[in-house]
């Protein structure tokens, strides 16, 4: 009986030590000069327009480093361009066009055109990832462009412009959600208020 109590006591002590040791230790700011933080980016008044341009750019670009680059890790740039994959999924699957290059994208196009695709189709993964990336870009822009953040950064004079930018960003997020619902039935609903 006494051994059981000693074991419980030491177990509790170890547990408390482990739990209390982590409190606040992860709340650090990186000191690596190669890290570019949001607070540094949005300290420039032009950053708000640039961030909005990035959300628009996500509709046609796959990356920022030129042809063939993708800002979605592990996904081929050719299977993740928003407008291209949307066309594949909406038009090719509906037999509106006939695509003679069926072997494009490793046969993923053929599977869509013949309505034999599966959940492992790279174009499906590419579009879903690109659309959710658009949602993520918009949410981060909306978080960073709040009136509180504008005032904190001393950019209150941009408030009227940023209100319009925020409305455009919300529209682009709604467009991404519309396409996700149209193609997949439902998607994870995330807003700027979610962590």
TORKELUM-793703 format. One record per residue (C-alpha): residue in one letter; residue number from 1; x, y, z. Coordinates in steps of 0.05 Angstrom, whole numbers, plus 5000, padded with zeros to 4 digits. Each point is the difference from the previous one (the first is absolute). Example, Ala and Ser with C-alpha at 12.3 -4.5 7.8 and 13.67 -1.06 7.14 Angstrom:
2
 residuo num   xx   yy   zz
       A   1 5246 4910 5156
       S   2 5027 5069 4987
// end
This chain:
195
 residuo num   xx   yy   zz
       X   1 5000 5000 5000
       X   2 5055 5048 5018
       X   3 5038 4984 4935
       X   4 4937 5018 4960
       X   5 4995 5068 5033
       X   6 5074 5015 4988
       X   7 4992 4980 4927
       X   8 4939 5045 4993
       X   9 5036 5058 5033
       X  10 5061 4994 4955
       X  11 4956 4992 4938
       X  12 4962 5063 5018
       X  13 5065 5037 5013
       X  14 5029 4979 4933
       X  15 4935 5019 4964
       X  16 4998 5069 5032
       X  17 5073 5011 4983
       X  18 4989 4982 4927
       X  19 4937 5041 4991
       X  20 5026 5062 5035
       X  21 5067 4998 4963
       X  22 4966 5015 4933
       X  23 4960 5061 5021
       X  24 5020 5059 4957
       X  25 5062 4967 4972
       X  26 4971 4997 4930
       X  27 4980 5074 4998
       X  28 5064 5024 4968
       X  29 5016 5045 4941
       X  30 5049 4970 4950
       X  31 5068 5034 4999
       X  32 5019 4971 4932
       X  33 5013 5056 4951
       X  34 4973 4958 4943
       X  35 4931 4996 5033
       X  36 4953 5052 4971
       X  37 4944 5012 5050
       X  38 4931 5029 4986
       X  39 5014 5059 5047
       X  40 5060 5018 4957
       X  41 4961 4994 4935
       X  42 4940 5040 5022
       X  43 5043 5056 5029
       X  44 5004 5026 4928
       X  45 4936 5038 4979
       X  46 5004 4969 4930
       X  47 4997 4930 5029
       X  48 4924 4999 5004
       X  49 4992 5009 4925
       X  50 5056 4950 4988
       X  51 4967 4948 5044
       X  52 4934 5010 4963
       X  53 5037 4992 4934
       X  54 5027 4934 5027
       X  55 4929 4975 5012
       X  56 4981 5019 4929
       X  57 5065 4970 4974
       X  58 4982 4934 5032
       X  59 4945 4994 4947
       X  60 5051 4996 4944
       X  61 5070 4989 5029
       X  62 5028 4937 5032
       X  63 5060 5031 5034
       X  64 5043 5061 5005
       X  65 5065 4973 4971
       X  66 4981 4995 4926
       X  67 4975 4945 4956
       X  68 4994 4932 5032
       X  69 5004 5025 5071
       X  70 4945 4983 5049
       X  71 4986 5031 5067
       X  72 4963 4937 5019
       X  73 5052 4951 5024
       X  74 4996 4930 4971
       X  75 4951 5019 4945
       X  76 5022 5008 4927
       X  77 4990 5071 4974
       X  78 4963 4974 4938
       X  79 4947 4966 5042
       X  80 4987 5057 5048
       X  81 4988 5062 4959
       X  82 4931 5025 5022
       X  83 4967 5017 4934
       X  84 5031 4942 4962
       X  85 4978 4947 5050
       X  86 4932 5032 5007
       X  87 4992 4994 4924
       X  88 5022 4927 5002
       X  89 4951 4983 5055
       X  90 4940 5040 4976
       X  91 5005 4995 4924
       X  92 5039 4937 4984
       X  93 4958 4959 5048
       X  94 4936 5026 4967
       X  95 5022 4979 4929
       X  96 4997 5071 4975
       X  97 5069 4997 4967
       X  98 5039 4941 4973
       X  99 5071 5003 5024
       X 100 5048 4962 4954
       X 101 5058 5002 5049
       X 102 4971 4950 5048
       X 103 5068 4979 5027
       X 104 5013 5069 5028
       X 105 5014 5001 5075
       X 106 5016 4926 5002
       X 107 4931 4978 4978
       X 108 4962 5043 5049
       X 109 4968 5038 4942
       X 110 4978 4935 4967
       X 111 4967 4977 5065
       X 112 4961 5065 5005
       X 113 4979 5002 4927
       X 114 4975 4928 5004
       X 115 4969 5010 5069
       X 116 5042 4945 5031
       X 117 5039 5040 5050
       X 118 5011 4982 5072
       X 119 5019 5039 5062
       X 120 5073 4990 4983
       X 121 4994 5042 4937
       X 122 5055 5054 5001
       X 123 4955 5052 4968
       X 124 4948 4992 5055
       X 125 5053 5007 5053
       X 126 5030 5059 4964
       X 127 4935 5038 4994
       X 128 4977 4986 5071
       X 129 5068 5022 5027
       X 130 5002 5063 4957
       X 131 4929 5021 5019
       X 132 5014 4989 5074
       X 133 5066 5038 4992
       X 134 4959 5058 4972
       X 135 4956 4996 5063
       X 136 5062 5000 5044
       X 137 5031 5060 4964
       X 138 4935 5038 5008
       X 139 4993 4983 5073
       X 140 5070 5023 5015
       X 141 4989 5065 4962
       X 142 4936 5013 5038
       X 143 5035 4987 5067
       X 144 5058 5046 4983
       X 145 4957 5056 4971
       X 146 4951 5009 5058
       X 147 4989 5071 5023
       X 148 5036 4984 5065
       X 149 5062 4977 4963
       X 150 4998 5060 4954
       X 151 4998 5047 5060
       X 152 5055 4961 5036
       X 153 5045 5006 4939
       X 154 4985 5073 4989
       X 155 4963 4989 4934
       X 156 4933 5029 5019
       X 157 5002 5045 4939
       X 158 4992 4938 4957
       X 159 4934 4980 5034
       X 160 4954 5018 4942
       X 161 5043 4963 4949
       X 162 5008 4940 5045
       X 163 4925 4995 5010
       X 164 4992 4990 4925
       X 165 5059 4951 4998
       X 166 4968 4959 5055
       X 167 4934 4997 4962
       X 168 5036 4976 4938
       X 169 5038 4948 5040
       X 170 4936 4974 5031
       X 171 4969 4994 4931
       X 172 5060 4959 4976
       X 173 4994 4955 5061
       X 174 4925 4991 4984
       X 175 5018 4982 4928
       X 176 5049 4947 5025
       X 177 4947 4971 5047
       X 178 4949 5001 4943
       X 179 5046 4960 4956
       X 180 5016 4951 5056
       X 181 4925 4990 5015
       X 182 4985 4992 4926
       X 183 5053 4947 4989
       X 184 5004 4964 5067
       X 185 4934 5013 5035
       X 186 5031 5031 5061
       X 187 5067 5023 5025
       X 188 5031 5020 5066
       X 189 4971 5068 5017
       X 190 5054 5045 5029
       X 191 4997 5075 5012
       X 192 5049 5052 5024
       X 193 4973 4990 5071
       X 194 5023 4927 5002
       X 195 5070 4984 5025
// end
